[in-house]
């Protein structure tokens, strides 16, 4: 089970990285790849929490407050990505999406 958990963590991090790398910043535009990557990161995050709750991968359980905040930020990122992906460039919401993704990463590391 620990191997599956590790694979999901790697995929989760890669999806967030792809979400940032798939965006165009000159001019700012949200691509469909960014929307798909944010949704995939959200799904893998939910799978990670579910797997963590069902098994004893780690001795302690997940921090539910942290997971809740990250879920809200990730949902906001997915909503922004899917609602703004067809807007023509320049689309300043690309910076908002990049900020949400960055905030999610900072919460994961700093909390």
C-alpha positions, 0 to 999 in steps of 0.5 A, a space after each residue: 500500500 505504501 508503494 501505491 501511496 508513493 506513486 499517487 504522491 508523485 503523480 499529484 505533484 507532477 499534475 500540479 507542475 504540469 498545470 503551471 507549465 501548460 499555461 502561457 504567460 506571454 500573453 497570459 492564457 489558460 490552456 485546456 491542458 492546464 484545466 485537465 492537469 488541475 482536475 487530475 491533481 484534485 482527483 489524485 489528492 482526493 485519492 491520497 486522502 481516501 487511501 490515507 484514511 483507509 490504511 495505516 500508511 503513516 502512524 498519524 492520520 491526516 490533518 483534516 484542517 489542512 486537507 479542507 483548506 487545500 480542497 477549497 483552494 484546489 476546487 477554486 483552481 479547477 473552477 477558474 481553469 475550466 471557466 477561463 480556458 476558452 477566453 482569448 489571450 490576454 486573460 489575466 485570470 491566468 495569474 489568479 490560477 497561478 497564484 491558487 496553484 502556488 498557494 496550494 503548494 505553499 500550504 502543502 509544504 509550510 503547514 
